[in-house]
């Protein structure tokens, strides 16, 4: 239903333009570097923030391996998974945002991302595509 290739990730999958990798249910996913390429590793592990997969696991690995070459967004949802990882990404120089309250169905996760200082921008769902494009085209933008 979209122009992107959306697949359930498997260990060793390369991160490439036009492909969306989704963590399989019940398994964590993290980013790794393989030479000049990024790949994902899918693995079993303990629950993090009561979740598996946990977005904090992914975001912290993105911060470590991609740093300022990354973009992170926490969108509508319950709880605080992703809030601390988004802060680690921001501290590593990534572009970060949280969905605004008005366009969120459940504002828990975005609120926590803001509370922990992980989101440098607050973006409505309708404005998210433009924000992503601007962020992707401005990799050397200074953090606010």
C-alpha positions as CSV (number, residue, x, y, z in Angstrom):
1,X,0.0,0.0,0.0
2,X,3.1,2.3,-0.3
3,X,6.1,2.8,-2.5
4,X,8.4,1.4,0.2
5,X,9.4,-2.2,0.6
6,X,8.2,-3.2,4.1
7,X,9.5,-6.5,5.5
8,X,9.9,-8.3,8.8
9,X,13.7,-8.0,9.5
10,X,16.1,-11.0,9.6
11,X,19.6,-10.8,11.0
12,X,22.0,-9.6,8.4
13,X,19.4,-7.6,6.4
14,X,21.0,-4.4,5.0
15,X,19.6,-1.0,5.7
16,X,18.9,0.5,2.3
17,X,16.9,3.3,0.8
18,X,13.3,2.4,0.1
19,X,13.1,-0.5,2.6
20,X,11.4,-0.5,6.0
21,X,12.6,-3.2,8.4
22,X,10.1,-4.2,11.1
23,X,11.3,-6.1,14.2
24,X,9.7,-9.5,14.4
25,X,7.3,-10.1,17.3
26,X,9.0,-11.3,20.5
27,X,12.5,-10.4,19.3
28,X,14.7,-7.3,19.7
29,X,16.4,-5.6,16.7
30,X,19.6,-3.6,16.8
31,X,21.7,-1.8,14.2
32,X,25.2,-2.8,13.5
33,X,27.9,-1.6,11.1
34,X,29.4,-3.9,8.6
35,X,32.2,-2.0,6.8
36,X,30.5,0.9,5.0
37,X,27.0,-0.6,5.4
38,X,24.4,-0.8,8.1
39,X,22.8,-4.1,8.9
40,X,20.4,-5.3,11.5
41,X,20.6,-8.1,14.0
42,X,17.5,-9.7,15.3
43,X,17.9,-11.5,18.6
44,X,16.3,-12.9,21.7
45,X,17.0,-11.2,24.9
46,X,15.4,-10.1,28.2
47,X,12.4,-7.8,28.2
48,X,13.3,-4.2,28.2
49,X,10.8,-1.8,29.6
50,X,8.5,-4.8,29.7
51,X,8.8,-5.2,25.9
52,X,10.4,-7.4,23.3
53,X,11.0,-5.9,20.9
54,X,12.0,-2.7,22.6
55,X,12.5,0.5,20.7
56,X,15.1,1.6,23.4
57,X,17.3,-1.4,22.3
58,X,17.1,-0.3,18.7
59,X,17.5,3.5,19.4
60,X,20.6,2.9,21.6
61,X,22.2,0.8,18.9
62,X,21.4,3.5,16.3
63,X,23.0,6.1,18.5
64,X,26.1,4.0,18.8
65,X,26.6,3.0,15.2
66,X,24.9,5.8,13.2
67,X,25.0,8.8,15.5
68,X,24.5,12.1,13.6
69,X,23.5,10.1,10.5
70,X,20.3,9.0,12.1
71,X,16.7,10.3,12.6
72,X,14.5,9.1,15.4
73,X,10.8,9.7,16.0
74,X,8.6,8.5,18.9
75,X,5.0,8.4,17.8
76,X,1.7,7.7,19.6
77,X,1.7,4.9,22.1
78,X,1.4,4.0,25.8
79,X,4.3,3.8,28.2
80,X,7.9,5.1,28.0
81,X,9.7,2.6,25.7
82,X,11.8,4.7,23.3
83,X,12.1,7.8,25.5
84,X,15.5,7.0,26.9
85,X,16.8,5.6,23.7
86,X,15.7,8.7,21.8
87,X,17.7,10.8,24.3
88,X,20.8,8.7,23.6
89,X,20.2,9.3,19.9
90,X,19.9,13.1,20.3
91,X,23.0,13.2,22.5
92,X,24.8,11.3,19.7
93,X,23.8,14.1,17.2
94,X,20.7,12.4,15.6
95,X,17.7,14.4,14.5
96,X,14.9,13.6,16.9
97,X,11.2,14.3,17.2
98,X,8.1,13.3,19.2
99,X,4.6,13.4,17.8
100,X,2.4,16.2,19.1
101,X,-0.4,15.6,21.5
102,X,-3.2,16.8,19.2
103,X,-2.5,14.2,16.5
104,X,-1.6,11.3,18.9
105,X,-4.2,8.7,19.7
106,X,-2.3,8.0,23.0
107,X,0.2,10.6,24.1
108,X,2.2,8.5,26.6
109,X,5.3,7.7,24.6
110,X,5.8,11.1,23.0
111,X,5.2,12.8,26.4
112,X,7.9,10.7,27.9
113,X,10.3,11.4,25.1
114,X,9.9,15.1,25.7
115,X,10.1,14.6,29.5
116,X,13.5,12.9,29.1
117,X,14.8,15.5,26.7
118,X,15.0,13.1,23.7
119,X,12.9,15.1,21.3
120,X,14.3,18.3,19.9
121,X,11.2,18.9,17.8
122,X,7.5,18.2,18.3
123,X,5.7,17.4,15.0
124,X,2.1,16.7,14.0
125,X,1.4,13.5,12.2
126,X,0.4,15.5,9.1
127,X,3.7,17.4,9.1
128,X,5.9,14.4,9.8
129,X,6.8,13.6,6.2
130,X,8.0,17.1,5.5
131,X,10.0,17.1,8.8
132,X,11.6,13.8,7.8
133,X,12.6,15.1,4.4
134,X,14.0,18.4,5.9
135,X,16.0,16.4,8.5
136,X,17.3,13.9,5.9
137,X,18.5,16.8,3.7
138,X,20.3,18.7,6.5
139,X,22.7,16.2,8.2
140,X,24.9,18.9,9.6
141,X,22.1,20.9,11.2
142,X,23.1,22.0,14.8
143,X,21.0,20.7,17.6
144,X,18.7,23.2,19.2
